[in-house]
Amino acid sequence: MTTQQYKKLLPAISGETRPYWEACKRGELLIQKCQKCGKYQFYPRGFCSHCWANEPPQWVKASGKGKVYTFTVTYQNRSPGYAEEVPYVLALVELEEGVRMFTNILECKPEDVRIGMPVEVVFRKVTDQVTIPYFRPAKA
């Protein structure tokens, strides 16, 4: 897929987010863990959002498994790249590690998505530089 084919907004890859996006390109989902208090966090930051430790959080591989915490089904969106995909599910997924990520639920009819539904990460290469993590229903 080329950049011309992908019409949605692309993430800004810089500084604190670069390790995350580089891992996504490799098919790995990374989150941060504080070296002082041991708590996980997402989205990437240069400090712990729990204890404000000065040591930068370390990157750890997440399980990629979680549950739908909440969601909405989008039936209208006129923005390029999104309009062609309605209806789609925008969800907040809580990973096993306890952090929550906004994402889309793929490979599932919108009417089949439920709060508490087990999901797993799946990666989609959208440009040569960007691979985006999405989630789908977990395989039994």
N, C-alpha and C positions, 0 to 999 in steps of 0.2 A: 504494500500500500504506500503510495507517495503522499507527500504533504498536500498536493493539490486534491487528492481524493478525500482526505480527512478534513472535514469542514468545521469540526468543533474546536473550541478554544484549547490551546495546548498549555501545559503547566510551565511555569517559570522555573527553570532548573538552574540553581545557583547555590553557592555557599552551603548552608545548612541542609538543603534538600538534595544536593547532588548524590550523596551515598545512597539515599533512598531510591532515586530514579535509576541509578546505575545498577542497583540490585534488581529492580523490576525488569530491566533489560535482560538480566540473567535468569529470570523466572523465580526470584526470591523476594519474599515480603519481609522487609526490615522495619523494626520499630526501635525506639530508644529505651534504654534502662539506666536509671540513675546509679552511679557507682557508690553514692553515699547512702541513700534511703532504700534503694532496691526497687523502686516503683517504675512501672512502664509508662511511656507517654507516646502519644501521636497527636499531633503533627510534629515534624522535626523542629527542634529548637536547640540553641547553643547552651542551654541551662536546664536544670530540672524545674518543671512547672509545679512540683509538689513541695520540695524543700528549698528550692532556689540555690542549690549547691553550685559553687563556682566551677567545679570539675565538669567538663562537658559530658553529657550522657554517652554511654557506649551504644553502638548499634548491635542488635541481636536479631537473629532470624525468628520471625513469628511462625506459629504453627500454620497459619493460613486458614484456620477453622474458626467458626464463630456462629452467632445466631443473629437473626434480624431483630434489632432492638425496636425500630419503628420504620415506617415507610409511607410513601405516597405514590399514587399512580398518576403520571402526567399524561393528559389527553390532548393538550394544546401547547405548542411551543413553535413560534414562527421563526426562531433563530436558525440560521443555516447549520446543517448537520444534525440538528435535533428534530426539526419538523418532519424529516423523513422517517424517524424512528418511533413516533407516537403510536400507540401508548407505550410508555416505558416506566420502569420502577426506579425511583430514587429512594435509597434506603440508608439508614444508619445501622451499620453492622457492628456488634460488639464481639471482638475477638476473644478467644480463650484467655488471653493475657489480660483482659479487662479494658483495653483501649477501644475507642469507637472510631469508625471510619465512615465517611460518606462515600457512597458507591452506587452503581447500578446493579440490579439483579438480572443476570442473563440466563438463557437456556431454560426459561420458565414463563408460563403465561402469567400476565400481571394478576389475574384473578386467583391464581394459586399461591401467591405469596402471603405469608402469615407472620405475625409477630411471634418470635420464638423459633422460627423455622431454621434448622441447621443449614449452614452454607459453608462453602469453601472457595478459596481464591482461585481465579483463573486469569491469565495474563493475555492481553491483546496488543500486538505490535501495531501502532498506528502510524509511525513514521520511522525512519532509520534511527532517529535519536530517542524516540519516546515509546515506551511500552507501559500500558496502563493496567493496574490491577482492578479487576471487577470480581463479582462473586456470583456463584450459581448454587442451586440446591446441592447439598452434600450427597455424595453417592453412598449408598448403604453398604 
